Amino acid sequence: MPVDPHAQETPPVDADGEGDGAVVEIGDPAHGGHCVARLDGRVVFVRHALPGEEIRLRVTDRRSRFWRADAVEILRPSSDRVPSVWPEAGPDGVGGGELAHVALPAQRVWKARVLADTLRRIGGEQVAEDVASVAPEGVVVEALAGDDDAGGLGTRTRVDLTVDPSGVAGMHRFRSHEVVALSSMPLAEQSLVDLGLLGPDSPWRRTWHPGARVSAVAPSAGEPMVLVDGEPVPLGRRGKGPARRAVREVVASPVGELSYRVSGSGFWQVHRRAPEALVAAVLAAAAVEPGQKVFELYSGAGLLSLPLARAVGESGTVVTLEGADGAVRDARRNLHDHPNVAIGHGPVEPRTIAEGGAEADVVVLDPPRAGAGAGVMAAVAELAPSRIVHVACDPAALARDLAAARAAGYVTTGVRAFDLFPHTHHFEVVAVLERV
């Protein structure tokens, strides 16, 4: 069984040049956007390859338990290989487009294989069997509307850039602090491309300095926003006009149109159709009824809080808990006309869960990439809700959380996965847990 490249790092090995140019056959995909290969018995995690290929590699990192490498020559290509839609994210390039060389349908099969393997390897046989019982043919990673027609391009409404020493915007080289100037960003929505942030002739260069962090946001309502080091700057070459600090997002949902105000630097799903997909999936998974109480953890700006509040009605209650100050401020604005919502501001931990979640019928949680953790999952189970809905953006963290929930008496009774991040290894999962 290969080691997990996302586990605690092992010390680097002083073996400069060893393994470079070696020819290997590529095995299964692994969590993180690489595939597993073996070189003289050593596990090597190879990026920019596909299962079944024969490639020549260049080692990029040598550790005592495994190596990392890039595929630099494809000797026997997979039928799922396509010309990269973003060559600048290829070998020795920037991170963020590690599956750009994989046909879009095959990317989703890749992610489904990673999910199944991770649930079994990290979550354990019982978790894997629970999922298999509700998805006997395997969990399908679902495409969002319009992505196939667009080739998975132009989906990102939020991009983050860093300015290189010469003043040109780019991104960090994979696993490096070095900034690589970019000439294109095909994953970004066209309105962000049209801002002209990239290239040495960008009119924006006078608004930033080397090392500056540049963020661009394309909301669903209104013009794009640009922030430099967290501060919004006016649109236009002359930099005139007001600089907004928030954007408006509109989401279609089963409970009607939803409107949100979100800080420009705040968290929001990056795919244009992601909020709509997640709201619909969570509402279906939660299956709440008027008059019930929902306890929502890691509630952010209120993306899920608002539709849940509508679903439980005036006779029901939604109690939220979020630790980030900015997100709580946004949530208060977004939910100010819903008196059936109690917004909690504080850390998500067993004590605050016990205080806010008493008599909850349903618990919904959308933790950060690290997951909720065993302590939080055990505290949620102590509330004895009829149903837990877990939204996860990392399969390894999800596997750990599902295992912790199972140990506390809850089994997985539903799983859906969504391809919210085409051309990357990331995807989102909505899992339903119910008491044994």
C-alpha positions in Angstrom: 0.0 0.0 0.0 1.5 3.4 -1.0 2.2 6.0 1.6 0.0 9.1 1.7 1.9 12.1 0.2 -0.3 14.4 2.4 0.7 12.7 5.6 3.3 14.3 7.9 6.4 15.1 5.9 9.4 12.9 6.2 12.9 14.3 6.0 14.3 15.1 2.6 17.0 12.8 1.2 20.3 14.0 -0.1 20.3 12.2 -3.4 20.7 15.0 -5.9 19.9 13.7 -9.5 19.1 10.2 -8.5 16.2 8.8 -10.5 16.1 11.6 -13.0 15.4 10.3 -16.5 14.1 6.9 -15.3 11.3 5.2 -17.2 8.4 4.0 -15.1 4.9 2.6 -15.7 2.1 4.7 -14.0 -0.3 3.1 -11.6 -3.5 4.3 -9.9 -4.3 8.0 -9.2 -3.7 9.2 -5.7 -5.1 12.0 -3.6 -3.4 15.3 -4.6 -3.4 15.2 -8.4 -0.6 12.6 -9.0 -0.4 8.9 -9.8 1.6 6.2 -8.0 4.6 4.7 -9.7 7.4 2.5 -8.3 11.1 3.0 -9.1 13.4 0.2 -7.7 10.8 -0.5 -5.1 10.4 3.1 -4.0 7.0 4.8 -4.1 7.0 7.8 -6.5 4.1 10.2 -6.8 4.1 11.5 -10.4 2.3 14.6 -11.6 1.2 15.2 -15.2 0.8 11.5 -15.9 -2.2 9.1 -16.4 -2.8 5.6 -15.2 -1.3 3.0 -17.6 1.1 5.4 -19.2 4.8 4.7 -19.6 6.7 7.9 -18.9 10.2 9.4 -18.3 10.3 11.3 -15.1 12.2 14.0 -13.3 12.4 13.8 -9.6 11.3 17.0 -7.9 11.4 16.0 -4.2 13.2 13.1 -2.5 11.9 12.0 0.9 12.9 9.1 3.1 9.5 7.3 2.5 8.6 8.5 -1.0 9.7 10.7 -3.9 7.7 13.2 -6.0 8.3 13.6 -9.7 7.0 15.2 -12.9 6.4 13.3 -16.1 8.6 15.1 -18.6 8.3 12.6 -21.6 5.3 10.5 -22.5 6.5 7.2 -24.1 3.2 5.4 -24.1 0.3 7.8 -23.7 -3.2 7.0 -22.3 -6.2 7.3 -24.6 -7.5 9.8 -22.0 -4.6 12.2 -22.6 -5.3 15.4 -24.4 -3.3 18.5 -25.2 -3.0 20.5 -22.0 -5.6 23.3 -21.7 -3.1 25.2 -19.6 0.5 24.5 -20.4 1.7 27.0 -17.8 0.4 24.6 -15.2 2.4 21.7 -16.6 5.8 20.2 -15.5 7.8 22.8 -13.6 4.9 25.2 -13.9 2.4 26.7 -11.5 0.0 24.8 -9.3 -3.7 24.7 -9.8 -4.1 22.9 -13.1 -2.7 19.5 -12.5 -5.3 17.6 -14.5 -5.2 20.0 -17.5 -3.8 17.1 -19.7 -6.7 14.8 -18.9 -9.9 14.5 -20.9 -12.8 16.0 -18.9 -14.8 12.8 -18.5 -11.7 10.9 -17.4 -11.0 13.6 -14.8 -14.2 12.7 -13.1 -13.5 9.0 -13.2 -10.0 9.9 -11.7 -11.7 11.7 -8.8 -14.2 9.0 -8.2 -11.4 6.5 -8.0 -9.5 8.7 -5.5 -12.7 9.1 -3.4 -13.3 5.3 -3.3 -9.6 4.6 -2.5 -9.4 7.3 0.2 -12.6 6.3 2.0 -11.3 2.7 2.2 -7.7 3.5 3.0 -8.3 6.3 5.5 -11.9 5.8 6.6 -11.6 2.1 6.9 -13.5 -0.9 5.5 -16.7 -0.1 7.4 -17.0 3.4 6.0 -16.2 2.1 2.5 -18.9 -0.6 2.9 -21.4 2.0 4.1 -20.8 4.1 1.0 -20.8 1.0 -1.3 -24.2 0.1 0.1 -25.7 3.4 -1.1 -23.6 3.6 -4.3 -23.0 0.0 -5.4 -21.6 1.1 -8.7 -19.4 3.7 -7.1 -20.0 7.4 -6.4 -20.3 9.4 -9.6 -18.6 12.7 -9.7 -21.2 15.0 -11.2 -20.5 17.7 -13.8 -22.1 21.1 -13.3 -24.4 22.5 -16.0 -22.5 23.9 -19.0 -19.1 22.6 -18.1 -18.9 19.9 -20.8 -19.9 22.3 -23.5 -17.2 24.8 -22.3 -14.6 22.1 -21.9 -14.4 22.9 -18.1 -12.9 26.3 -18.9 -13.9 29.7 -17.7 -15.5 28.4 -14.5 -13.6 30.3 -11.8 -15.1 33.5 -10.5 -12.3 34.1 -8.1 -8.6 34.1 -8.8 -5.6 34.9 -6.6 -2.3 36.1 -8.1 1.1 37.2 -6.7 3.3 39.9 -8.3 6.7 38.7 -9.3 10.0 40.7 -8.7 9.6 42.5 -12.1 6.0 43.6 -11.3 4.1 41.1 -13.4 1.3 39.1 -11.9 1.5 35.3 -11.7 1.2 32.3 -9.5 3.7 30.3 -7.4 5.5 27.4 -9.0 4.2 24.1 -7.6 5.5 23.5 -4.1 7.7 26.6 -4.3 7.8 30.3 -3.2 9.0 31.3 -6.6 6.4 33.4 -8.6 6.0 32.5 -12.2 4.6 35.3 -14.4 1.5 34.2 -16.3 0.3 35.0 -19.8 -3.0 33.2 -19.6 -5.5 31.8 -17.1 -8.0 29.7 -19.1 -9.8 28.5 -15.9 -10.9 32.0 -15.1 -14.2 33.4 -16.1 -13.9 35.7 -19.2 -14.8 38.9 -17.3 -11.7 38.3 -15.1 -9.6 37.7 -18.2 -10.9 40.9 -19.7 -9.5 42.9 -16.8 -6.1 42.6 -18.3 -4.3 41.6 -15.1 -1.7 39.4 -16.8 1.3 40.2 -18.9 4.1 42.8 -18.8 1.9 45.4 -20.5 -0.9 45.1 -17.9 -2.4 48.6 -17.1 -2.7 47.4 -13.5 1.0 47.3 -12.8 1.0 50.8 -11.4 -1.4 49.7 -8.7 0.8 47.0 -7.1 4.3 46.3 -6.1 6.5 43.1 -6.3 5.2 40.6 -3.8 1.7 42.1 -3.7 -1.2 39.7 -3.5 -3.9 40.4 -6.1 -7.4 39.0 -6.0 -10.1 39.3 -8.7 -13.7 38.5 -8.1 -16.5 38.2 -10.7 -19.8 38.2 -8.9 -23.0 36.9 -10.3 -24.5 40.5 -10.1 -22.5 43.6 -10.9 -19.0 44.4 -12.2 -15.8 42.5 -11.2 -13.8 43.6 -8.2 -10.0 43.7 -7.8 -8.2 43.7 -4.5 -4.5 44.4 -3.9 -3.2 43.2 -0.6 -6.8 42.8 0.6 -7.8 46.4 -0.3 -10.2 47.0 -3.2 -9.0 49.2 -6.0 -11.2 51.1 -8.5 -11.7 49.5 -11.9 -10.4 51.3 -15.0 -7.0 52.3 -16.3 -7.0 55.6 -14.5 -8.1 54.1 -11.2 -11.0 56.5 -10.9 -14.3 55.8 -9.3 -15.4 54.2 -6.0 -13.7 51.0 -4.8 -16.4 48.6 -3.5 -15.7 46.4 -0.6 -18.4 43.8 -1.2 -20.1 42.0 -4.1 -23.6 40.7 -4.6 -24.2 37.1 -5.4 -27.6 35.7 -6.6 -28.3 32.0 -6.3 -31.3 30.1 -7.8 -32.6 27.4 -5.4 -35.5 25.1 -4.7 -36.7 27.7 -2.1 -36.6 30.6 -4.4 -33.9 33.1 -5.5 -31.4 33.9 -2.8 -29.4 37.1 -2.6 -26.1 37.6 -0.7 -23.7 40.3 0.1 -20.1 39.0 0.4 -17.0 40.8 1.3 -14.6 40.9 -1.7 -11.9 39.1 0.4 -14.4 36.7 1.9 -15.0 33.1 1.1 -17.4 32.1 -1.6 -17.5 29.1 -3.9 -15.3 29.8 -7.0 -17.4 28.0 -9.6 -20.2 30.1 -10.9 -22.7 27.2 -10.6 -21.3 25.7 -7.4 -23.6 27.7 -4.9 -26.7 26.6 -6.8 -25.5 22.9 -6.9 -24.5 22.8 -3.2 -27.7 24.5 -2.0 -29.9 22.1 -3.9 -27.9 19.1 -2.7 -27.8 20.1 0.9 -31.5 20.9 1.0 -32.3 17.5 -0.5 -29.9 15.8 1.9 -31.1 17.6 5.0 -34.8 17.0 4.1 -35.9 19.5 6.8 -39.5 20.3 7.5 -41.2 23.4 8.7 -40.9 23.9 12.4 -37.6 21.9 12.8 -34.3 23.1 14.3 -31.2 23.1 12.2 -27.7 23.6 13.7 -25.2 24.7 11.1 -21.4 24.6 11.8 -18.8 26.5 9.8 -21.7 28.6 8.4 -19.6 31.2 6.6 -21.4 34.1 5.0 -24.7 32.2 5.1 -24.8 30.4 1.7 -26.6 27.4 3.3 -28.1 29.3 6.3 -30.5 31.3 4.1 -32.1 28.4 2.2 -32.3 26.3 5.4 -34.0 29.2 7.2 -36.6 29.3 4.4 -37.0 25.6 4.5 -37.8 25.4 8.2 -40.1 28.4 7.9 -41.1 31.0 10.6 -42.0 28.2 13.0 -38.5 26.6 12.7 -35.1 27.7 13.8 -31.6 27.8 12.3 -28.7 28.2 14.7 -25.3 28.9 13.1 -21.7 28.8 14.4 -18.8 30.4 12.6 -15.4 31.6 13.9 -14.3 34.0 11.1 -15.1 37.6 12.0 -15.6 38.7 8.4 -17.9 35.8 7.5 -20.0 36.5 10.5 -20.4 40.1 9.5 -21.5 39.0 6.1 -23.9 36.5 7.5 -25.6 39.1 9.7 -26.3 41.2 6.7 -27.5 38.3 4.6 -29.8 37.0 7.3 -30.9 40.3 9.0 -34.6 39.8 7.9 -34.8 36.2 9.1 -35.6 36.3 12.8 -35.7 32.5 12.9 -31.9 32.5 12.5 -29.6 32.8 15.5 -26.0 33.6 14.4 -23.3 32.3 16.6 -19.8 33.7 16.5 -17.1 31.5 18.0 -14.9 28.5 17.6 -16.4 25.2 16.5 -15.5 22.9 19.4 -17.3 20.4 21.6 -18.3 23.1 24.2 -19.9 25.5 21.7 -21.6 22.6 19.9 -23.2 21.4 23.1 -24.3 24.9 23.9 -25.8 25.8 20.5 -27.0 22.5 19.2 -29.4 21.2 21.9 -32.5 19.6 20.5 -31.3 20.0 16.9 -33.2 17.9 14.4 -30.6 18.2 11.7 -26.9 19.2 11.8 -25.2 20.6 8.7 -21.5 21.2 8.7 -19.2 22.5 6.0 -15.7 22.4 7.5 -12.5 23.8 6.1 -10.1 21.5 4.1 -8.7 20.0 7.3 -12.1 18.6 8.2 -14.1 18.8 11.4 -12.1 16.3 13.4 -13.0 13.5 15.7 -13.8 15.8 18.6 -16.3 17.8 16.7 -17.9 14.7 15.1 -18.3 13.1 18.5 -19.8 16.3 19.9 -22.3 16.5 17.0 -23.3 12.8 17.6 -23.9 13.6 21.2 -26.7 16.0 20.1 -28.4 12.9 18.6 -29.9 14.6 15.5 -31.9 12.5 13.2 -29.5 13.4 10.3 -26.1 14.9 9.8 -25.2 16.5 6.4 -21.4 16.9 5.9 -20.1 19.0 3.0 -16.4 18.2 2.3 -13.8 19.6 0.0 -11.1 17.1 0.9 -11.6 13.3 0.6 -9.0 12.4 3.2 -10.6 14.8 5.8 -14.0 13.4 4.9 -12.9 9.9 5.4 -11.6 10.7 8.9 -14.8 12.5 9.8 -17.0 9.7 8.5 -15.0 7.2 10.5 -15.3 9.3 13.6 -19.0 9.6 13.1 -19.4 5.9 12.6 -17.5 5.3 15.9 -20.1 7.6 17.5 -23.1 5.7 16.1 -23.8 7.3 12.7 -23.4 5.6 9.3 -23.3 7.1 5.9 -26.6 6.8 4.1 -26.0 9.0 1.1 -23.1 10.5 -0.9 -23.0 12.8 -3.9 -19.8 14.3 -5.4 -19.5 17.4 -7.6 -16.8 18.4 -10.0 -16.6 22.0 -8.8 -13.0 22.4 -9.9 -12.4 21.1 -13.4 -8.8 20.6 -14.5 -7.7 20.3 -10.8 -7.7 17.3 -8.4 -10.3 19.0 -6.2 -13.9 18.1 -5.9 -16.7 18.5 -3.3 -18.7 15.8 -1.5 -22.1 16.0 0.3 -22.6 13.1 2.7 -25.6 12.2 4.7 -25.2 10.4 8.1 -28.0 8.8 10.2 -27.9 7.0 13.5 -27.5 3.2 13.4 
